[in-house]
Amino acid sequence: MSQTQGLSRAMNIEEVRDYCLSLPGTEEAMPYGNDWVVFRIGGKIYLHIWLEAPIPTIAVKLLPERGEELREEYNAFSPAYHLNKKHWNDIFIEDTFPTEMIQGWIKESYDLVKSKLPKSTLEHFVP
């Protein structure tokens, strides 16, 4: 059963990819091989997708307190596999959250990573 009944449907991996690429300055890469896709701003990763995951999953970077809060609230949130579990969170996206919520967490990750970039790097991106 969906955790958010009555809201719009969940995103799939291709829709996550399209949304990430719509964010200014985003670059897509496969630095770990053909089974991982990452999205970066200013060379810093804000989202991972493990293409071989048994359940469609994305990993986003959040403030530690925010990640803990969401892990406690939702079963579909967990510490990220093979990443720093303090900052990175896996979100199971299949039939769990509506598009707006997933996009919100992706944007939160993007904004967090972007906020840590040097001003000289930020000058290259449209706000």
N, CA, C and O atoms as a GROMACS GRO file, in nm:
protein
  508
    1MET      N    1   0.084  -0.120   0.000
    1MET     CA    2   0.000   0.000   0.000
    1MET      C    3   0.087   0.125   0.000
    1MET      O    4   0.190   0.128   0.067
    2SER      N    5   0.047   0.225  -0.073
    2SER     CA    6   0.120   0.351  -0.081
    2SER      C    7   0.118   0.422   0.053
    2SER      O    8   0.018   0.417   0.125
    3GLN      N    9   0.228   0.489   0.087
    3GLN     CA   10   0.235   0.564   0.211
    3GLN      C   11   0.166   0.699   0.199
    3GLN      O   12   0.145   0.768   0.298
    4THR      N   13   0.132   0.738   0.078
    4THR     CA   14   0.076   0.871   0.056
    4THR      C   15  -0.046   0.861  -0.035
    4THR      O   16  -0.049   0.920  -0.143
    5GLN      N   17  -0.147   0.789   0.009
    5GLN     CA   18  -0.267   0.770  -0.071
    5GLN      C   19  -0.332   0.904  -0.105
    5GLN      O   20  -0.328   1.000  -0.028
    6GLY      N   21  -0.392   0.908  -0.223
    6GLY     CA   22  -0.465   1.026  -0.263
    6GLY      C   23  -0.382   1.132  -0.333
    6GLY      O   24  -0.436   1.230  -0.383
    7LEU      N   25  -0.251   1.115  -0.337
    7LEU     CA   26  -0.165   1.212  -0.403
    7LEU      C   27  -0.123   1.155  -0.538
    7LEU      O   28  -0.156   1.041  -0.571
    8SER      N   29  -0.052   1.236  -0.617
    8SER     CA   30  -0.010   1.191  -0.750
    8SER      C   31   0.081   1.069  -0.742
    8SER      O   32   0.138   1.040  -0.636
    9ARG      N   33   0.096   0.999  -0.853
    9ARG     CA   34   0.175   0.876  -0.856
    9ARG      C   35   0.323   0.903  -0.836
    9ARG      O   36   0.370   1.016  -0.850
   10ALA      N   37   0.395   0.797  -0.803
   10ALA     CA   38   0.540   0.806  -0.781
   10ALA      C   39   0.614   0.823  -0.914
   10ALA      O   40   0.559   0.797  -1.021
   11MET      N   41   0.738   0.867  -0.904
   11MET     CA   42   0.824   0.883  -1.021
   11MET      C   43   0.893   0.751  -1.053
   11MET      O   44   0.911   0.666  -0.965
   12ASN      N   45   0.931   0.734  -1.179
   12ASN     CA   46   1.018   0.623  -1.214
   12ASN      C   47   1.159   0.679  -1.236
   12ASN      O   48   1.180   0.800  -1.231
   13ILE      N   49   1.255   0.589  -1.261
   13ILE     CA   50   1.396   0.630  -1.275
   13ILE      C   51   1.415   0.730  -1.389
   13ILE      O   52   1.490   0.826  -1.374
   14GLU      N   53   1.349   0.709  -1.502
   14GLU     CA   54   1.363   0.801  -1.616
   14GLU      C   55   1.309   0.939  -1.581
   14GLU      O   56   1.366   1.040  -1.623
   15GLU      N   57   1.200   0.946  -1.506
   15GLU     CA   58   1.145   1.075  -1.465
   15GLU      C   59   1.238   1.144  -1.365
   15GLU      O   60   1.252   1.266  -1.367
   16VAL      N   61   1.300   1.067  -1.278
   16VAL     CA   62   1.399   1.124  -1.185
   16VAL      C   63   1.514   1.183  -1.266
   16VAL      O   64   1.559   1.295  -1.240
   17ARG      N   65   1.563   1.107  -1.365
   17ARG     CA   66   1.672   1.155  -1.451
   17ARG      C   67   1.634   1.285  -1.519
   17ARG      O   68   1.710   1.382  -1.517
   18ASP      N   69   1.515   1.288  -1.580
   18ASP     CA   70   1.470   1.409  -1.650
   18ASP      C   71   1.461   1.528  -1.555
   18ASP      O   72   1.500   1.639  -1.590
   19TYR      N   73   1.410   1.505  -1.435
   19TYR     CA   74   1.399   1.614  -1.338
   19TYR      C   75   1.538   1.665  -1.300
   19TYR      O   76   1.561   1.786  -1.298
   20CYS      N   77   1.630   1.574  -1.270
   20CYS     CA   78   1.766   1.616  -1.234
   20CYS      C   79   1.829   1.699  -1.344
   20CYS      O   80   1.889   1.804  -1.318
   21LEU      N   81   1.815   1.654  -1.468
   21LEU     CA   82   1.876   1.726  -1.580
   21LEU      C   83   1.809   1.861  -1.605
   21LEU      O   84   1.865   1.946  -1.675
   22SER      N   85   1.690   1.883  -1.549
   22SER     CA   86   1.623   2.013  -1.562
   22SER      C   87   1.677   2.116  -1.463
   22SER      O   88   1.652   2.235  -1.477
   23LEU      N   89   1.752   2.072  -1.363
   23LEU     CA   90   1.806   2.164  -1.263
   23LEU      C   91   1.933   2.230  -1.318
   23LEU      O   92   2.020   2.161  -1.370
   24PRO      N   93   1.944   2.362  -1.306
   24PRO     CA   94   2.056   2.435  -1.366
   24PRO      C   95   2.193   2.382  -1.322
   24PRO      O   96   2.217   2.360  -1.204
   25GLY      N   97   2.281   2.363  -1.420
   25GLY     CA   98   2.417   2.322  -1.393
   25GLY      C   99   2.436   2.173  -1.368
   25GLY      O  100   2.547   2.129  -1.340
   26THR      N  101   2.330   2.096  -1.379
   26THR     CA  102   2.342   1.952  -1.353
   26THR      C  103   2.416   1.881  -1.465
   26THR      O  104   2.393   1.906  -1.583
   27GLU      N  105   2.506   1.792  -1.424
   27GLU     CA  106   2.577   1.704  -1.516
   27GLU      C  107   2.548   1.561  -1.476
   27GLU      O  108   2.536   1.530  -1.357
   28GLU      N  109   2.535   1.474  -1.575
   28GLU     CA  110   2.512   1.332  -1.552
   28GLU      C  111   2.642   1.257  -1.580
   28GLU      O  112   2.714   1.291  -1.674
   29ALA      N  113   2.673   1.156  -1.498
   29ALA     CA  114   2.797   1.080  -1.518
   29ALA      C  115   2.778   0.937  -1.466
   29ALA      O  116   2.684   0.907  -1.392
   30MET      N  117   2.871   0.851  -1.507
   30MET     CA  118   2.872   0.711  -1.462
   30MET      C  119   3.014   0.677  -1.414
   30MET      O  120   3.081   0.594  -1.474
   31PRO      N  121   3.060   0.741  -1.305
   31PRO     CA  122   3.199   0.725  -1.262
   31PRO      C  123   3.232   0.590  -1.200
   31PRO      O  124   3.349   0.554  -1.190
   32TYR      N  125   3.132   0.515  -1.159
   32TYR     CA  126   3.155   0.387  -1.092
   32TYR      C  127   3.130   0.267  -1.183
   32TYR      O  128   3.136   0.153  -1.138
   33GLY      N  129   3.102   0.292  -1.310
   33GLY     CA  130   3.070   0.183  -1.402
   33GLY      C  131   2.929   0.197  -1.456
   33GLY      O  132   2.860   0.294  -1.426
   34ASN      N  133   2.887   0.099  -1.534
   34ASN     CA  134   2.759   0.108  -1.603
   34ASN      C  135   2.636   0.083  -1.516
   34ASN      O  136   2.524   0.098  -1.564
   35ASP      N  137   2.655   0.047  -1.389
   35ASP     CA  138   2.538   0.020  -1.305
   35ASP      C  139   2.505   0.134  -1.208
   35ASP      O  140   2.412   0.121  -1.128
   36TRP      N  141   2.579   0.244  -1.214
   36TRP     CA  142   2.552   0.361  -1.130
   36TRP      C  143   2.546   0.486  -1.217
   36TRP      O  144   2.632   0.507  -1.303
   37VAL      N  145   2.447   0.568  -1.195
   37VAL     CA  146   2.437   0.700  -1.258
   37VAL      C  147   2.437   0.802  -1.145
   37VAL      O  148   2.369   0.785  -1.044
   38VAL      N  149   2.514   0.909  -1.162
   38VAL     CA  150   2.516   1.017  -1.064
   38VAL      C  151   2.483   1.149  -1.132
   38VAL      O  152   2.503   1.166  -1.252
   39PHE      N  153   2.432   1.240  -1.052
   39PHE     CA  154   2.402   1.375  -1.100
   39PHE      C  155   2.478   1.471  -1.010
   39PHE      O  156   2.476   1.460  -0.888
   40ARG      N  157   2.546   1.567  -1.076
   40ARG     CA  158   2.636   1.659  -1.006
   40ARG      C  159   2.603   1.803  -1.040
   40ARG      O  160   2.544   1.834  -1.144
   41ILE      N  161   2.643   1.889  -0.949
   41ILE     CA  162   2.650   2.031  -0.977
   41ILE      C  163   2.788   2.077  -0.932
   41ILE      O  164   2.831   2.048  -0.820
   42GLY      N  165   2.857   2.148  -1.018
   42GLY     CA  166   2.992   2.195  -0.985
   42GLY      C  167   3.087   2.082  -0.952
   42GLY      O  168   3.180   2.101  -0.874
   43GLY      N  169   3.065   1.966  -1.010
   43GLY     CA  170   3.151   1.851  -0.985
   43GLY      C  171   3.117   1.772  -0.860
   43GLY      O  172   3.180   1.670  -0.832
   44LYS      N  173   3.020   1.817  -0.783
   44LYS     CA  174   2.981   1.752  -0.658
   44LYS      C  175   2.849   1.676  -0.676
   44LYS      O  176   2.753   1.731  -0.730
   45ILE      N  177   2.845   1.554  -0.631
   45ILE     CA  178   2.728   1.468  -0.650
   45ILE      C  179   2.615   1.505  -0.554
   45ILE      O  180   2.638   1.526  -0.434
   46TYR      N  181   2.494   1.513  -0.607
   46TYR     CA  182   2.376   1.533  -0.523
   46TYR      C  183   2.275   1.419  -0.534
   46TYR      O  184   2.180   1.414  -0.455
   47LEU      N  185   2.294   1.327  -0.629
   47LEU     CA  186   2.201   1.214  -0.641
   47LEU      C  187   2.271   1.095  -0.707
   47LEU      O  188   2.343   1.110  -0.805
   48HIS      N  189   2.247   0.977  -0.651
   48HIS     CA  190   2.297   0.850  -0.706
   48HIS      C  191   2.177   0.764  -0.745
   48HIS      O  192   2.075   0.764  -0.676
   49ILE      N  193   2.191   0.692  -0.854
   49ILE     CA  194   2.094   0.588  -0.890
   49ILE      C  195   2.172   0.461  -0.917
   49ILE      O  196   2.259   0.457  -1.004
   50TRP      N  197   2.140   0.357  -0.842
   50TRP     CA  198   2.198   0.225  -0.866
   50TRP      C  199   2.104   0.153  -0.960
   50TRP      O  200   1.995   0.113  -0.919
   51LEU      N  201   2.145   0.135  -1.083
   51LEU     CA  202   2.058   0.079  -1.186
   51LEU      C  203   2.027  -0.068  -1.165
   51LEU      O  204   1.930  -0.119  -1.220
   52GLU      N  205   2.109  -0.138  -1.085
   52GLU     CA  206   2.087  -0.281  -1.060
   52GLU      C  207   2.010  -0.306  -0.930
   52GLU      O  208   1.995  -0.421  -0.890
   53ALA      N  209   1.963  -0.202  -0.866
   53ALA     CA  210   1.890  -0.219  -0.741
   53ALA      C  211   1.765  -0.304  -0.763
   53ALA      O  212   1.696  -0.286  -0.863
   54PRO      N  213   1.735  -0.396  -0.671
   54PRO     CA  214   1.616  -0.480  -0.686
   54PRO      C  215   1.486  -0.400  -0.681
   54PRO      O  216   1.385  -0.441  -0.739
   55ILE      N  217   1.488  -0.287  -0.612
   55ILE     CA  218   1.374  -0.197  -0.605
   55ILE      C  219   1.425  -0.060  -0.652
   55ILE      O  220   1.530  -0.016  -0.606
   56PRO      N  221   1.352   0.007  -0.744
   56PRO     CA  222   1.399   0.139  -0.790
   56PRO      C  223   1.426   0.232  -0.671
   56PRO      O  224   1.339   0.260  -0.589
   57THR      N  225   1.551   0.279  -0.666
   57THR     CA  226   1.599   0.355  -0.551
   57THR      C  227   1.686   0.471  -0.597
   57THR      O  228   1.762   0.459  -0.693
   58ILE      N  229   1.673   0.583  -0.527
   58ILE     CA  230   1.765   0.694  -0.547
   58ILE      C  231   1.831   0.726  -0.412
   58ILE      O  232   1.773   0.699  -0.307
   59ALA      N  233   1.949   0.781  -0.416
   59ALA     CA  234   2.018   0.825  -0.294
   59ALA      C  235   2.037   0.976  -0.302
   59ALA      O  236   2.093   1.027  -0.399
   60VAL      N  237   1.990   1.045  -0.198
   60VAL     CA  238   2.003   1.191  -0.192
   60VAL      C  239   2.081   1.231  -0.068
   60VAL      O  240   2.080   1.160   0.033
   61LYS      N  241   2.148   1.344  -0.077
   61LYS     CA  242   2.224   1.398   0.035
   61LYS      C  243   2.136   1.498   0.110
   61LYS      O  244   2.081   1.591   0.051
   62LEU      N  245   2.123   1.476   0.241
   62LEU     CA  246   2.043   1.565   0.324
   62LEU      C  247   2.122   1.598   0.450
   62LEU      O  248   2.216   1.528   0.486
   63LEU      N  249   2.082   1.705   0.517
   63LEU     CA  250   2.142   1.734   0.647
   63LEU      C  251   2.115   1.614   0.737
   63LEU      O  252   2.008   1.554   0.728
   64PRO      N  253   2.210   1.577   0.825
   64PRO     CA  254   2.192   1.457   0.907
   64PRO      C  255   2.060   1.454   0.985
   64PRO      O  256   1.995   1.350   0.992
   65GLU      N  257   2.020   1.566   1.044
   65GLU     CA  258   1.896   1.570   1.122
   65GLU      C  259   1.774   1.546   1.033
   65GLU      O  260   1.679   1.479   1.073
   66ARG      N  261   1.778   1.601   0.915
   66ARG     CA  262   1.667   1.585   0.820
   66ARG      C  263   1.657   1.439   0.775
   66ARG      O  264   1.547   1.384   0.769
   67GLY      N  265   1.770   1.378   0.744
   67GLY     CA  266   1.770   1.238   0.705
   67GLY      C  267   1.714   1.149   0.815
   67GLY      O  268   1.633   1.060   0.788
   68GLU      N  269   1.756   1.172   0.940
   68GLU     CA  270   1.706   1.094   1.052
   68GLU      C  271   1.555   1.110   1.067
   68GLU      O  272   1.484   1.012   1.089
   69GLU      N  273   1.508   1.232   1.055
   69GLU     CA  274   1.364   1.261   1.067
   69GLU      C  275   1.284   1.183   0.962
   69GLU      O  276   1.182   1.122   0.994
   70LEU      N  277   1.331   1.184   0.838
   70LEU     CA  278   1.259   1.116   0.730
   70LEU      C  279   1.268   0.964   0.744
   70LEU      O  280   1.174   0.893   0.710
   71ARG      N  281   1.381   0.914   0.792
   71ARG     CA  282   1.396   0.769   0.814
   71ARG      C  283   1.299   0.720   0.921
   71ARG      O  284   1.246   0.610   0.912
   72GLU      N  285   1.278   0.804   1.023
   72GLU     CA  286   1.184   0.766   1.129
   72GLU      C  287   1.040   0.773   1.080
   72GLU      O  288   0.956   0.694   1.123
   73GLU      N  289   1.011   0.866   0.992
   73GLU     CA  290   0.874   0.887   0.945
   73GLU      C  291   0.832   0.788   0.836
   73GLU      O  292   0.715   0.749   0.831
   74TYR      N  293   0.925   0.749   0.749
   74TYR     CA  294   0.889   0.667   0.633
   74TYR      C  295   0.973   0.539   0.624
   74TYR      O  296   1.095   0.543   0.637
   75ASN      N  297   0.906   0.427   0.604
   75ASN     CA  298   0.976   0.300   0.584
   75ASN      C  299   1.056   0.297   0.455
   75ASN      O  300   1.151   0.220   0.443
   76ALA      N  301   1.019   0.379   0.358
   76ALA     CA  302   1.085   0.380   0.227
   76ALA      C  303   1.211   0.467   0.226
   76ALA      O  304   1.269   0.490   0.120
   77PHE      N  305   1.252   0.516   0.342
   77PHE     CA  306   1.377   0.591   0.359
   77PHE      C  307   1.472   0.505   0.441
   77PHE      O  308   1.431   0.446   0.541
   78SER      N  309   1.597   0.498   0.401
   78SER     CA  310   1.696   0.422   0.479
   78SER      C  311   1.834   0.482   0.457
   78SER      O  312   1.855   0.557   0.362
   79PRO      N  313   1.930   0.448   0.545
   79PRO     CA  314   2.067   0.493   0.520
   79PRO      C  315   2.113   0.439   0.385
   79PRO      O  316   2.083   0.326   0.349
   80ALA      N  317   2.185   0.520   0.311
   80ALA     CA  318   2.224   0.484   0.175
   80ALA      C  319   2.324   0.370   0.172
   80ALA      O  320   2.417   0.365   0.252
   81TYR      N  321   2.303   0.282   0.078
   81TYR     CA  322   2.389   0.166   0.056
   81TYR      C  323   2.523   0.212  -0.002
   81TYR      O  324   2.525   0.284  -0.102
   82HIS      N  325   2.632   0.173   0.059
   82HIS     CA  326   2.769   0.204   0.013
   82HIS      C  327   2.804   0.353   0.013
   82HIS      O  328   2.897   0.394  -0.057
   83LEU      N  329   2.732   0.433   0.090
   83LEU     CA  330   2.763   0.576   0.098
   83LEU      C  331   2.768   0.616   0.246
   83LEU      O  332   2.731   0.538   0.333
   84ASN      N  333   2.813   0.737   0.274
   84ASN     CA  334   2.816   0.788   0.411
   84ASN      C  335   2.673   0.794   0.464
   84ASN      O  336   2.594   0.878   0.420
   85LYS      N  337   2.641   0.707   0.557
   85LYS     CA  338   2.504   0.692   0.605
   85LYS      C  339   2.456   0.810   0.689
   85LYS      O  340   2.337   0.824   0.716
   86LYS      N  341   2.548   0.895   0.731
   86LYS     CA  342   2.510   1.014   0.807
   86LYS      C  343   2.445   1.119   0.716
   86LYS      O  344   2.353   1.190   0.757
   87HIS      N  345   2.493   1.127   0.593
   87HIS     CA  346   2.448   1.231   0.501
   87HIS      C  347   2.362   1.180   0.386
   87HIS      O  348   2.279   1.253   0.332
   88TRP      N  349   2.382   1.053   0.348
   88TRP     CA  350   2.316   1.000   0.229
   88TRP      C  351   2.201   0.908   0.267
   88TRP      O  352   2.213   0.827   0.359
   89ASN      N  353   2.090   0.922   0.195
   89ASN     CA  354   1.968   0.849   0.224
   89ASN      C  355   1.912   0.784   0.099
   89ASN      O  356   1.897   0.849  -0.005
   90ASP      N  357   1.883   0.654   0.108
   90ASP     CA  358   1.815   0.586  -0.001
   90ASP      C  359   1.665   0.610   0.011
   90ASP      O  360   1.608   0.605   0.120
   91ILE      N  361   1.604   0.636  -0.103
   91ILE     CA  362   1.458   0.650  -0.110
   91ILE      C  363   1.408   0.547  -0.210
   91ILE      O  364   1.445   0.551  -0.328
   92PHE      N  365   1.325   0.456  -0.163
   92PHE     CA  366   1.261   0.361  -0.253
   92PHE      C  367   1.148   0.436  -0.322
   92PHE      O  368   1.056   0.485  -0.256
   93ILE      N  369   1.154   0.447  -0.454
   93ILE     CA  370   1.060   0.534  -0.524
   93ILE      C  371   0.944   0.460  -0.589
   93ILE      O  372   0.850   0.524  -0.638
   94GLU      N  373   0.948   0.327  -0.591
   94GLU     CA  374   0.841   0.252  -0.658
   94GLU      C  375   0.717   0.244  -0.569
   94GLU      O  376   0.720   0.182  -0.463
   95ASP      N  377   0.609   0.309  -0.613
   95ASP     CA  378   0.481   0.304  -0.542
   95ASP      C  379   0.490   0.352  -0.397
   95ASP      O  380   0.423   0.297  -0.310
   96THR      N  381   0.572   0.452  -0.372
   96THR     CA  382   0.586   0.499  -0.234
   96THR      C  383   0.542   0.644  -0.216
   96THR      O  384   0.451   0.672  -0.138
   97PHE      N  385   0.606   0.735  -0.286
   97PHE     CA  386   0.582   0.878  -0.266
   97PHE      C  387   0.534   0.942  -0.396
   97PHE      O  388   0.572   0.898  -0.505
   98PRO      N  389   0.451   1.045  -0.386
   98PRO     CA  390   0.411   1.116  -0.508
   98PRO      C  391   0.528   1.195  -0.567
   98PRO      O  392   0.626   1.227  -0.499
   99THR      N  393   0.514   1.225  -0.694
   99THR     CA  394   0.618   1.299  -0.768
   99THR      C  395   0.664   1.423  -0.694
   99THR      O  396   0.784   1.448  -0.685
  100GLU      N  397   0.571   1.501  -0.641
  100GLU     CA  398   0.606   1.628  -0.577
  100GLU      C  399   0.699   1.608  -0.458
  100GLU      O  400   0.790   1.688  -0.436
  101MET      N  401   0.677   1.502  -0.381
  101MET     CA  402   0.762   1.477  -0.265
  101MET      C  403   0.902   1.434  -0.310
  101MET      O  404   1.002   1.482  -0.256
  102ILE      N  405   0.909   1.346  -0.407
  102ILE     CA  406   1.039   1.300  -0.457
  102ILE      C  407   1.117   1.416  -0.516
  102ILE      O  408   1.236   1.432  -0.490
  103GLN      N  409   1.050   1.497  -0.597
  103GLN     CA  410   1.116   1.614  -0.653
  103GLN      C  411   1.164   1.709  -0.543
  103GLN      O  412   1.271   1.768  -0.554
  104GLY      N  413   1.086   1.724  -0.439
  104GLY     CA  414   1.124   1.810  -0.327
  104GLY      C  415   1.252   1.763  -0.260
  104GLY      O  416   1.338   1.845  -0.227
  105TRP      N  417   1.265   1.631  -0.238
  105TRP     CA  418   1.386   1.578  -0.175
  105TRP      C  419   1.506   1.587  -0.269
  105TRP      O  420   1.619   1.612  -0.224
  106ILE      N  421   1.483   1.567  -0.397
  106ILE     CA  422   1.592   1.583  -0.494
  106ILE      C  423   1.640   1.729  -0.492
  106ILE      O  424   1.760   1.755  -0.489
  107LYS      N  425   1.547   1.822  -0.494
  107LYS     CA  426   1.582   1.965  -0.493
  107LYS      C  427   1.651   2.003  -0.363
  107LYS      O  428   1.743   2.085  -0.363
  108GLU      N  429   1.607   1.945  -0.254
  108GLU     CA  430   1.672   1.970  -0.125
  108GLU      C  431   1.818   1.924  -0.129
  108GLU      O  432   1.907   1.994  -0.079
  109SER      N  433   1.844   1.808  -0.187
  109SER     CA  434   1.980   1.756  -0.202
  109SER      C  435   2.062   1.848  -0.294
  109SER      O  436   2.175   1.885  -0.261
  110TYR      N  437   2.005   1.883  -0.407
  110TYR     CA  438   2.069   1.973  -0.504
  110TYR      C  439   2.106   2.105  -0.435
  110TYR      O  440   2.219   2.153  -0.448
  111ASP      N  441   2.011   2.164  -0.363
  111ASP     CA  442   2.035   2.293  -0.297
  111ASP      C  443   2.142   2.282  -0.189
  111ASP      O  444   2.224   2.373  -0.173
  112LEU      N  445   2.142   2.171  -0.115
  112LEU     CA  446   2.243   2.151  -0.011
  112LEU      C  447   2.382   2.145  -0.073
  112LEU      O  448   2.474   2.212  -0.026
  113VAL      N  449   2.398   2.065  -0.176
  113VAL     CA  450   2.529   2.053  -0.241
  113VAL      C  451   2.569   2.185  -0.306
  113VAL      O  452   2.684   2.228  -0.295
  114LYS      N  453   2.476   2.249  -0.373
  114LYS     CA  454   2.503   2.378  -0.438
  114LYS      C  455   2.546   2.483  -0.336
  114LYS      O  456   2.634   2.565  -0.365
  115SER      N  457   2.486   2.482  -0.217
  115SER     CA  458   2.518   2.582  -0.115
  115SER      C  459   2.661   2.570  -0.064
  115SER      O  460   2.715   2.666  -0.008
  116LYS      N  461   2.723   2.455  -0.083
  116LYS     CA  462   2.861   2.433  -0.037
  116LYS      C  463   2.966   2.464  -0.143
  116LYS      O  464   3.086   2.459  -0.116
  117LEU      N  465   2.922   2.498  -0.264
  117LEU     CA  466   3.015   2.527  -0.373
  117LEU      C  467   3.077   2.665  -0.356
  117LEU      O  468   3.012   2.755  -0.303
  118PRO      N  469   3.202   2.682  -0.399
  118PRO     CA  470   3.263   2.815  -0.394
  118PRO      C  471   3.192   2.914  -0.486
  118PRO      O  472   3.135   2.874  -0.588
  119LYS      N  473   3.194   3.040  -0.450
  119LYS     CA  474   3.127   3.143  -0.531
  119LYS      C  475   3.178   3.144  -0.675
  119LYS      O  476   3.102   3.169  -0.768
  120SER      N  477   3.306   3.118  -0.693
  120SER     CA  478   3.362   3.118  -0.828
  120SER      C  479   3.298   3.009  -0.915
  120SER      O  480   3.283   3.027  -1.036
  121THR      N  481   3.262   2.898  -0.855
  121THR     CA  482   3.194   2.790  -0.928
  121THR      C  483   3.050   2.828  -0.955
  121THR      O  484   2.998   2.804  -1.064
  122LEU      N  485   2.984   2.888  -0.858
  122LEU     CA  486   2.843   2.924  -0.871
  122LEU      C  487   2.820   3.029  -0.980
  122LEU      O  488   2.711   3.034  -1.038
  123GLU      N  489   2.920   3.112  -1.009
  123GLU     CA  490   2.907   3.215  -1.110
  123GLU      C  491   2.879   3.157  -1.248
  123GLU      O  492   2.828   3.227  -1.336
  124HIS      N  493   2.912   3.030  -1.269
  124HIS     CA  494   2.893   2.966  -1.398
  124HIS      C  495   2.751   2.915  -1.420
  124HIS      O  496   2.717   2.872  -1.531
  125PHE      N  497   2.666   2.918  -1.316
  125PHE     CA  498   2.532   2.863  -1.326
  125PHE      C  499   2.427   2.971  -1.322
  125PHE      O  500   2.443   3.073  -1.254
  126VAL      N  501   2.321   2.949  -1.395
  126VAL     CA  502   2.205   3.038  -1.388
  126VAL      C  503   2.130   3.004  -1.262
  126VAL      O  504   2.110   2.886  -1.233
  127PRO      N  505   2.086   3.104  -1.183
  127PRO     CA  506   2.016   3.075  -1.056
  127PRO      C  507   1.888   2.996  -1.075
  127PRO      O  508   1.820   2.965  -0.977
   0.00000   0.00000   0.00000
